[in-house]
Amino acid sequence: MFSVNNLAGAWWAVQEAARYCIAMRLRTNLGGPTQTFAALERMLLDIADVLQLDSDQIDGNLSIIGSSGTHLRPMRLLLDFVEALKKNVYNAYEGSAILPPANRHSSMFFGANKKVCEEWFSRICDPMINAGLALQCHDTIQYCTSCLQELRNLLSSALKDKSRAQVSENLHNIRGRYSGDLLKKSLEVWLLELQTLRAKHAGKNYYSALTAGRNEINAIHALARFDEGDFQAAWAFLDLTPKSSCELTLDPKLALQRSDQMLLQALLLLNEGKSVINSAHQDCNPWLKVLRVYRAIAPSSPVTFKLCMNLSSLARKQRNMMIANRLNNYLRDHISSCSDERCHKVLISNLKYEEILLMYAENKYEDAFTNLWSFVHL
């Protein structure tokens, strides 16, 4: 295992190496700027392959926990180095309130090559994410954000084309490119690591703290499988949830979790043609009653607005446009009273997107695309 002093020394060395690359304008023992970028990219691409080979050699028991993960430290330091390099490159051409300024020659060099550097850092997003997942290093989550930003830009470009067929084709290509569920992969990696920790520390007085934080993980898996279209797997995970998940509760947080599971069950039944929801009243009456209770006892609670948003989405998916519009109108009129300012901003964004989806479901394609264009440019 690395001691604290060794880890601190390694971190310092990584930061100094990044600053050295800036001072030398990316002229390293790997070659000039182009060769240095290319070599770093190759190293990132090789991480997943190297770890897969190691995993195969030890019967798939590769872990970063304990002494078996010591040899993975250089790979983790490579990710740290690329991140430090990114910060120092930005500092060289934009400046920073934290990092010391680069010398004049470096600032001029990186200022002139700003676009090249930004394109390279954008290109390594996928390798950084894959390497982070392979190393069970979740510090690369910001690169997921970069991918989402790129997706938003691609969507904007797709909507510039006036041909609906071309728009559909572009959207299909975008969806195909980002079909891999990175969050689900991260969840599975986290669960595997959690299980390893529980096995290692069984019997200790803090063992009970190594849980999923009172979250029903099987329900999360069921929702993920449903989104992927694997309905059989969704049923399998849903069957593993406690029987009490179908019972009503006055605990707001627990009620929201159970509402997701009950709505998922209703959608699965609907997919099989076994839904108990009447086609003329596809409004999930029991949950509308729960919503009325929440509106009465906690009208400004984020939980109330989230439940209302979920029901609006369900009504739209079940083609009950009247209920969906009514719930959206309620949200639009009352969302400003939300007690959580950060949640308030998220709810406003979600409501705008839900209204766009509702327009599309009502065959108001022109309005839907016009509003979507405005939404992605916010």
Kinemage of the C-alpha trace (Angstrom):
@kinemage 1
@onewidth
@group {chain A} dominant
@subgroup {mainchain}
@vectorlist {calphas} color= white
{ca met a 1} P 0.000 0.000 0.000
{ca phe a 2} L 1.117 3.574 -0.651
{ca ser a 3} L 1.675 5.601 2.532
{ca val a 4} L 0.132 9.029 2.927
{ca asn a 5} L 3.539 10.628 2.399
{ca asn a 6} L 4.121 8.642 -0.783
{ca leu a 7} L 0.696 9.589 -2.129
{ca ala a 8} L 1.310 13.249 -1.337
{ca gly a 9} L 4.692 13.063 -3.045
{ca ala a 10} L 3.161 11.385 -6.096
{ca trp a 11} L 0.458 14.064 -6.306
{ca trp a 12} L 3.084 16.818 -6.076
{ca ala a 13} L 5.147 15.131 -8.812
{ca val a 14} L 2.092 14.972 -11.087
{ca gln a 15} L 1.404 18.688 -10.647
{ca glu a 16} L 5.045 19.574 -11.282
{ca ala a 17} L 5.129 17.372 -14.391
{ca ala a 18} L 2.077 19.178 -15.769
{ca arg a 19} L 3.668 22.588 -15.097
{ca tyr a 20} L 6.895 21.383 -16.733
{ca cys a 21} L 4.959 20.443 -19.894
{ca ile a 22} L 3.501 23.952 -20.007
{ca ala a 23} L 6.877 25.603 -19.479
{ca met a 24} L 8.416 23.436 -22.228
{ca arg a 25} L 5.391 24.016 -24.519
{ca leu a 26} L 4.675 20.249 -24.665
{ca arg a 27} L 8.189 19.382 -25.832
{ca thr a 28} L 8.955 16.262 -23.799
{ca asn a 29} L 10.946 13.033 -24.060
{ca leu a 30} L 7.939 11.713 -26.007
{ca gly a 31} L 8.594 14.241 -28.775
{ca gly a 32} L 7.023 17.543 -29.801
{ca pro a 33} L 3.471 18.700 -28.919
{ca thr a 34} L 1.806 16.419 -31.494
{ca gln a 35} L 3.796 13.360 -30.413
{ca thr a 36} L 3.211 14.113 -26.707
{ca phe a 37} L -0.567 14.348 -27.152
{ca ala a 38} L -0.587 11.179 -29.281
{ca ala a 39} L 1.449 9.215 -26.707
{ca leu a 40} L -0.813 10.272 -23.837
{ca glu a 41} L -3.883 9.284 -25.841
{ca arg a 42} L -2.408 5.849 -26.588
{ca met a 43} L -1.688 5.321 -22.885
{ca leu a 44} L -5.290 6.157 -21.978
{ca leu a 45} L -6.644 3.804 -24.641
{ca asp a 46} L -4.363 1.009 -23.396
{ca ile a 47} L -5.568 1.152 -19.761
{ca ala a 48} L -8.796 -0.761 -20.324
{ca asp a 49} L -6.982 -3.448 -22.372
{ca val a 50} L -4.217 -3.835 -19.778
{ca leu a 51} L -6.707 -4.179 -16.931
{ca gln a 52} L -8.765 -6.707 -18.894
{ca leu a 53} L -5.628 -8.793 -19.433
{ca asp a 54} L -4.741 -8.606 -15.721
{ca ser a 55} L -8.299 -9.520 -14.785
{ca asp a 56} L -8.250 -12.574 -17.070
{ca gln a 57} L -4.953 -13.736 -15.588
{ca ile a 58} L -6.316 -13.649 -12.018
{ca asp a 59} L -9.725 -15.156 -12.843
{ca gly a 60} L -11.562 -11.854 -12.955
{ca asn a 61} L -10.770 -10.889 -9.361
{ca leu a 62} L -9.029 -7.604 -10.151
{ca ser a 63} L -9.667 -5.047 -7.413
{ca ile a 64} L -8.217 -1.730 -6.398
{ca ile a 65} L -8.974 -2.493 -2.764
{ca gly a 66} L -6.075 -3.648 -0.631
{ca ser a 67} L -2.566 -4.560 -1.720
{ca ser a 68} L -3.791 -6.033 -5.008
{ca gly a 69} L -4.455 -2.519 -6.241
{ca thr a 70} L -0.985 -1.110 -5.628
{ca his a 71} L 0.206 -1.789 -9.185
{ca leu a 72} L -2.738 0.240 -10.485
{ca arg a 73} L -1.408 3.433 -8.907
{ca pro a 74} L 0.610 4.518 -11.996
{ca met a 75} L -2.539 4.308 -14.110
{ca arg a 76} L -4.469 6.395 -11.594
{ca leu a 77} L -1.620 8.918 -11.633
{ca leu a 78} L -1.860 9.079 -15.423
{ca leu a 79} L -5.502 10.204 -15.092
{ca asp a 80} L -4.446 12.755 -12.470
{ca phe a 81} L -1.691 14.000 -14.775
{ca val a 82} L -4.041 14.486 -17.750
{ca glu a 83} L -6.453 16.403 -15.515
{ca ala a 84} L -3.617 18.576 -14.140
{ca leu a 85} L -2.375 19.178 -17.687
{ca lys a 86} L -5.854 20.295 -18.749
{ca lys a 87} L -6.035 22.834 -15.907
{ca asn a 88} L -2.569 24.195 -16.637
{ca val a 89} L -3.208 24.456 -20.380
{ca tyr a 90} L -6.350 26.457 -19.644
{ca asn a 91} L -4.388 28.608 -17.209
{ca ala a 92} L -1.769 29.271 -19.894
{ca tyr a 93} L -4.190 30.902 -22.348
{ca glu a 94} L -6.984 32.139 -20.039
{ca gly a 95} L -5.334 32.667 -16.663
{ca ser a 96} L -6.482 31.520 -13.226
{ca ala a 97} L -7.086 32.997 -9.804
{ca ile a 98} L -5.491 29.911 -8.201
{ca leu a 99} L -2.646 28.688 -10.390
{ca pro a 100} L 0.503 30.772 -10.906
{ca pro a 101} L 0.688 32.425 -14.350
{ca ala a 102} L 2.595 30.700 -17.136
{ca asn a 103} L 5.610 32.408 -18.691
{ca arg a 104} L 5.079 34.745 -21.655
{ca his a 105} L 6.305 32.303 -24.304
{ca ser a 106} L 4.021 29.528 -23.009
{ca ser a 107} L 1.020 31.853 -22.889
{ca met a 108} L 1.608 32.908 -26.493
{ca phe a 109} L 2.102 29.304 -27.629
{ca phe a 110} L -1.047 27.921 -26.003
{ca gly a 111} L -3.049 30.990 -26.976
{ca ala a 112} L -2.176 30.367 -30.619
{ca asn a 113} L -2.994 26.653 -30.296
{ca lys a 114} L -6.078 26.972 -28.097
{ca lys a 115} L -8.411 25.308 -30.594
{ca val a 116} L -6.053 22.349 -31.107
{ca cys a 117} L -5.786 21.784 -27.342
{ca glu a 118} L -9.547 22.029 -26.811
{ca glu a 119} L -10.191 19.538 -29.619
{ca trp a 120} L -7.721 17.083 -28.106
{ca phe a 121} L -9.215 17.305 -24.613
{ca ser a 122} L -12.655 16.828 -26.158
{ca arg a 123} L -11.444 13.785 -28.078
{ca ile a 124} L -10.042 12.067 -24.984
{ca cys a 125} L -13.331 12.332 -23.067
{ca asp a 126} L -14.358 8.788 -23.994
{ca pro a 127} L -10.915 7.253 -23.203
{ca met a 128} L -10.841 9.097 -19.849
{ca ile a 129} L -14.317 7.832 -18.956
{ca asn a 130} L -13.497 4.265 -19.970
{ca ala a 131} L -10.202 4.354 -18.079
{ca gly a 132} L -11.947 5.775 -15.010
{ca leu a 133} L -14.551 3.008 -15.087
{ca ala a 134} L -11.894 0.334 -15.555
{ca leu a 135} L -9.912 1.709 -12.592
{ca gln a 136} L -13.055 2.265 -10.509
{ca cys a 137} L -12.010 5.915 -10.353
{ca his a 138} L -15.057 8.174 -10.254
{ca asp a 139} L -13.085 11.440 -10.427
{ca thr a 140} L -13.591 11.397 -14.206
{ca ile a 141} L -17.331 12.145 -13.845
{ca gln a 142} L -16.703 15.653 -15.227
{ca tyr a 143} L -15.841 14.051 -18.574
{ca cys a 144} L -19.346 12.567 -18.590
{ca thr a 145} L -20.574 16.143 -18.263
{ca ser a 146} L -18.397 17.138 -21.213
{ca cys a 147} L -19.935 14.338 -23.274
{ca leu a 148} L -23.412 15.564 -22.365
{ca gln a 149} L -22.432 19.090 -23.405
{ca glu a 150} L -21.160 17.721 -26.714
{ca leu a 151} L -24.439 15.845 -27.114
{ca arg a 152} L -26.322 19.098 -26.580
{ca asn a 153} L -24.218 20.800 -29.251
{ca leu a 154} L -24.808 17.913 -31.663
{ca leu a 155} L -28.527 18.152 -31.012
{ca ser a 156} L -28.450 21.866 -31.798
{ca ser a 157} L -26.643 21.149 -35.055
{ca ala a 158} L -29.132 18.415 -35.936
{ca leu a 159} L -32.085 20.749 -35.490
{ca lys a 160} L -30.622 23.333 -37.867
{ca asp a 161} L -31.564 21.064 -40.762
{ca lys a 162} L -35.087 21.882 -41.929
{ca ser a 163} L -35.696 18.375 -43.280
{ca arg a 164} L -37.581 16.315 -40.698
{ca ala a 165} L -36.122 13.111 -42.160
{ca gln a 166} L -32.599 14.463 -41.734
{ca val a 167} L -33.386 15.584 -38.188
{ca ser a 168} L -34.668 12.102 -37.317
{ca glu a 169} L -31.586 10.495 -38.854
{ca asn a 170} L -29.242 12.817 -36.972
{ca leu a 171} L -31.046 12.198 -33.687
{ca his a 172} L -30.877 8.454 -34.295
{ca asn a 173} L -27.122 8.671 -34.907
{ca ile a 174} L -26.641 10.723 -31.744
{ca arg a 175} L -28.626 8.237 -29.696
{ca gly a 176} L -26.596 5.363 -31.128
{ca arg a 177} L -23.340 7.087 -30.269
{ca tyr a 178} L -24.333 7.607 -26.646
{ca ser a 179} L -26.329 4.420 -26.155
{ca gly a 180} L -23.845 3.110 -23.563
{ca asp a 181} L -25.229 3.805 -20.104
{ca leu a 182} L -22.153 5.136 -18.283
{ca leu a 183} L -24.081 5.864 -15.110
{ca lys a 184} L -25.344 2.289 -14.971
{ca lys a 185} L -21.797 1.002 -15.420
{ca ser a 186} L -20.617 3.263 -12.594
{ca leu a 187} L -23.459 1.977 -10.397
{ca glu a 188} L -22.479 -1.641 -11.053
{ca val a 189} L -18.815 -0.904 -10.307
{ca trp a 190} L -19.803 0.859 -7.076
{ca leu a 191} L -22.022 -2.050 -5.997
{ca leu a 192} L -19.220 -4.531 -6.676
{ca glu a 193} L -16.805 -2.474 -4.598
{ca leu a 194} L -19.411 -2.151 -1.821
{ca gln a 195} L -19.876 -5.930 -1.734
{ca thr a 196} L -16.094 -6.401 -1.527
{ca leu a 197} L -15.891 -3.991 1.416
{ca arg a 198} L -18.779 -5.702 3.214
{ca ala a 199} L -17.095 -9.090 2.807
{ca lys a 200} L -13.751 -7.727 3.987
{ca his a 201} L -15.117 -5.952 7.081
{ca ala a 202} L -17.822 -8.449 8.107
{ca gly a 203} L -18.251 -8.548 11.884
{ca lys a 204} L -16.765 -5.094 12.505
{ca asn a 205} L -18.759 -2.569 14.532
{ca tyr a 206} L -19.074 -0.272 11.501
{ca tyr a 207} L -20.238 -3.078 9.187
{ca ser a 208} L -23.829 -1.843 9.178
{ca ala a 209} L -22.700 1.497 7.745
{ca leu a 210} L -21.491 -0.238 4.558
{ca thr a 211} L -24.933 -0.243 2.986
{ca ala a 212} L -26.600 1.423 0.062
{ca gly a 213} L -27.750 4.321 2.220
{ca arg a 214} L -31.320 3.006 2.664
{ca asn a 215} L -31.857 3.098 -1.094
{ca glu a 216} L -33.553 0.112 -2.713
{ca ile a 217} L -30.901 -0.798 -5.275
{ca asn a 218} L -33.056 -3.473 -6.911
{ca ala a 219} L -35.610 -0.790 -7.756
{ca ile a 220} L -32.869 1.326 -9.372
{ca his a 221} L -31.781 -1.684 -11.434
{ca ala a 222} L -35.405 -2.322 -12.432
{ca leu a 223} L -35.837 1.261 -13.659
{ca ala a 224} L -32.553 1.051 -15.591
{ca arg a 225} L -33.589 -2.202 -17.277
{ca phe a 226} L -36.986 -0.724 -18.170
{ca asp a 227} L -35.312 2.268 -19.816
{ca glu a 228} L -33.194 -0.178 -21.857
{ca gly a 229} L -36.339 -2.006 -23.003
{ca asp a 230} L -35.460 -5.217 -21.135
{ca phe a 231} L -38.871 -5.689 -19.513
{ca gln a 232} L -38.206 -9.243 -18.314
{ca ala a 233} L -35.118 -8.123 -16.371
{ca ala a 234} L -37.094 -5.154 -14.999
{ca trp a 235} L -39.723 -7.574 -13.629
{ca ala a 236} L -36.965 -9.775 -12.146
{ca phe a 237} L -35.391 -6.880 -10.207
{ca leu a 238} L -38.806 -5.521 -9.216
{ca asp a 239} L -39.696 -8.922 -7.709
{ca leu a 240} L -36.625 -8.617 -5.450
{ca thr a 241} L -37.902 -5.433 -3.818
{ca pro a 242} L -39.666 -5.701 -0.422
{ca lys a 243} L -43.399 -6.436 -0.476
{ca ser a 244} L -43.931 -3.224 1.503
{ca ser a 245} L -42.894 -1.267 -1.613
{ca cys a 246} L -46.518 -1.400 -2.770
{ca glu a 247} L -47.861 0.110 0.458
{ca leu a 248} L -48.634 3.786 0.942
{ca thr a 249} L -46.614 5.737 3.495
{ca leu a 250} L -46.615 9.226 4.988
{ca asp a 251} L -42.810 9.477 4.843
{ca pro a 252} L -42.266 11.902 1.896
{ca lys a 253} L -38.897 10.448 0.775
{ca leu a 254} L -40.080 6.855 1.071
{ca ala a 255} L -43.354 7.707 -0.660
{ca leu a 256} L -41.475 9.124 -3.652
{ca gln a 257} L -39.314 5.983 -3.915
{ca arg a 258} L -42.345 3.705 -3.721
{ca ser a 259} L -44.251 5.813 -6.226
{ca asp a 260} L -41.486 5.197 -8.790
{ca gln a 261} L -41.746 1.445 -8.211
{ca met a 262} L -45.554 1.395 -8.385
{ca leu a 263} L -45.583 3.478 -11.548
{ca leu a 264} L -42.965 1.162 -13.054
{ca gln a 265} L -45.126 -1.838 -12.214
{ca ala a 266} L -48.125 -0.139 -13.860
{ca leu a 267} L -46.094 0.539 -17.010
{ca leu a 268} L -44.857 -3.059 -17.148
{ca leu a 269} L -48.414 -4.332 -16.822
{ca leu a 270} L -49.516 -1.910 -19.500
{ca asn a 271} L -46.773 -3.204 -21.802
{ca glu a 272} L -48.122 -6.741 -21.327
{ca gly a 273} L -51.685 -5.649 -21.950
{ca lys a 274} L -52.632 -6.499 -18.357
{ca ser a 275} L -52.980 -2.993 -16.983
{ca val a 276} L -55.720 -2.472 -14.449
{ca ile a 277} L -55.845 1.184 -15.464
{ca asn a 278} L -59.000 1.991 -17.368
{ca ser a 279} L -58.261 3.307 -20.856
{ca ala a 280} L -60.607 6.233 -20.310
{ca his a 281} L -59.065 7.147 -16.950
{ca gln a 282} L -55.354 6.534 -17.322
{ca asp a 283} L -54.510 8.939 -14.525
{ca cys a 284} L -53.383 6.555 -11.763
{ca asn a 285} L -56.157 7.695 -9.435
{ca pro a 286} L -54.502 6.386 -6.239
{ca trp a 287} L -51.421 8.485 -6.897
{ca leu a 288} L -53.454 11.532 -7.790
{ca lys a 289} L -55.009 11.173 -4.339
{ca val a 290} L -51.533 10.981 -2.819
{ca leu a 291} L -50.594 14.113 -4.761
{ca arg a 292} L -53.640 15.926 -3.379
{ca val a 293} L -52.513 15.008 0.151
{ca tyr a 294} L -49.010 16.333 -0.490
{ca arg a 295} L -50.389 19.521 -2.023
{ca ala a 296} L -52.400 20.045 1.160
{ca ile a 297} L -49.719 19.275 3.772
{ca ala a 298} L -46.548 20.301 1.894
{ca pro a 299} L -47.487 22.571 -1.025
{ca ser a 300} L -43.984 24.021 -1.442
{ca ser a 301} L -42.000 20.824 -0.864
{ca pro a 302} L -39.723 19.624 -3.699
{ca val a 303} L -41.160 16.125 -3.157
{ca thr a 304} L -44.644 17.395 -4.049
{ca phe a 305} L -43.444 18.945 -7.286
{ca lys a 306} L -41.357 15.879 -8.210
{ca leu a 307} L -44.352 13.592 -7.665
{ca cys a 308} L -46.478 15.891 -9.817
{ca met a 309} L -43.791 15.831 -12.530
{ca asn a 310} L -43.673 12.021 -12.458
{ca leu a 311} L -47.451 11.781 -12.817
{ca ser a 312} L -47.405 14.256 -15.702
{ca ser a 313} L -44.813 12.139 -17.493
{ca leu a 314} L -46.841 8.975 -16.861
{ca ala a 315} L -50.038 10.591 -18.155
{ca arg a 316} L -48.250 11.650 -21.343
{ca lys a 317} L -46.817 8.175 -21.925
{ca gln a 318} L -50.294 6.707 -21.467
{ca arg a 319} L -51.771 9.224 -23.938
{ca asn a 320} L -53.911 10.959 -21.311
{ca met a 321} L -53.186 14.448 -22.623
{ca met a 322} L -55.860 16.180 -20.564
{ca ile a 323} L -54.378 15.020 -17.252
{ca ala a 324} L -50.830 15.771 -18.457
{ca asn a 325} L -51.769 19.327 -19.443
{ca arg a 326} L -53.602 19.864 -16.172
{ca leu a 327} L -50.613 18.732 -14.121
{ca asn a 328} L -48.229 20.845 -16.206
{ca asn a 329} L -50.451 23.879 -15.682
{ca tyr a 330} L -50.372 23.288 -11.931
{ca leu a 331} L -46.578 23.051 -11.980
{ca arg a 332} L -46.268 26.198 -14.082
{ca asp a 333} L -48.499 28.170 -11.685
{ca his a 334} L -46.985 26.935 -8.403
{ca ile a 335} L -43.379 25.945 -9.090
{ca ser a 336} L -42.122 29.394 -8.053
{ca ser a 337} L -43.106 28.567 -4.464
{ca cys a 338} L -40.670 25.629 -4.244
{ca ser a 339} L -38.767 25.829 -0.943
{ca asp a 340} L -35.472 24.569 -2.420
{ca glu a 341} L -33.892 27.114 -4.777
{ca arg a 342} L -31.567 24.618 -6.464
{ca cys a 343} L -34.395 22.126 -6.930
{ca his a 344} L -36.554 24.975 -8.252
{ca lys a 345} L -34.177 25.580 -11.162
{ca val a 346} L -34.044 21.873 -12.019
{ca leu a 347} L -37.830 21.613 -11.901
{ca ile a 348} L -38.247 24.567 -14.268
{ca ser a 349} L -35.869 22.960 -16.764
{ca asn a 350} L -37.613 19.577 -16.459
{ca leu a 351} L -41.031 21.178 -16.872
{ca lys a 352} L -39.987 22.921 -20.086
{ca tyr a 353} L -38.684 19.659 -21.498
{ca glu a 354} L -41.821 17.766 -20.407
{ca glu a 355} L -43.978 20.370 -22.154
{ca ile a 356} L -41.949 19.842 -25.353
{ca leu a 357} L -42.483 16.074 -25.127
{ca leu a 358} L -46.195 16.656 -24.605
{ca met a 359} L -46.374 18.855 -27.712
{ca tyr a 360} L -44.703 16.100 -29.704
{ca ala a 361} L -47.095 13.490 -28.288
{ca glu a 362} L -50.019 15.702 -29.369
{ca asn a 363} L -48.580 15.744 -32.931
{ca lys a 364} L -47.655 19.420 -32.648
{ca tyr a 365} L -44.318 18.706 -34.297
{ca glu a 366} L -43.493 22.243 -35.423
{ca asp a 367} L -44.154 23.701 -31.960
{ca ala a 368} L -42.195 20.874 -30.353
{ca phe a 369} L -39.083 21.390 -32.515
{ca thr a 370} L -39.293 25.191 -32.175
{ca asn a 371} L -39.457 24.966 -28.382
{ca leu a 372} L -36.736 22.309 -28.309
{ca trp a 373} L -34.491 24.620 -30.331
{ca ser a 374} L -35.060 27.397 -27.780
{ca phe a 375} L -34.557 24.936 -24.889
{ca val a 376} L -31.106 23.732 -25.976
{ca his a 377} L -29.969 27.337 -26.484
{ca leu a 378} L -30.785 28.413 -22.954
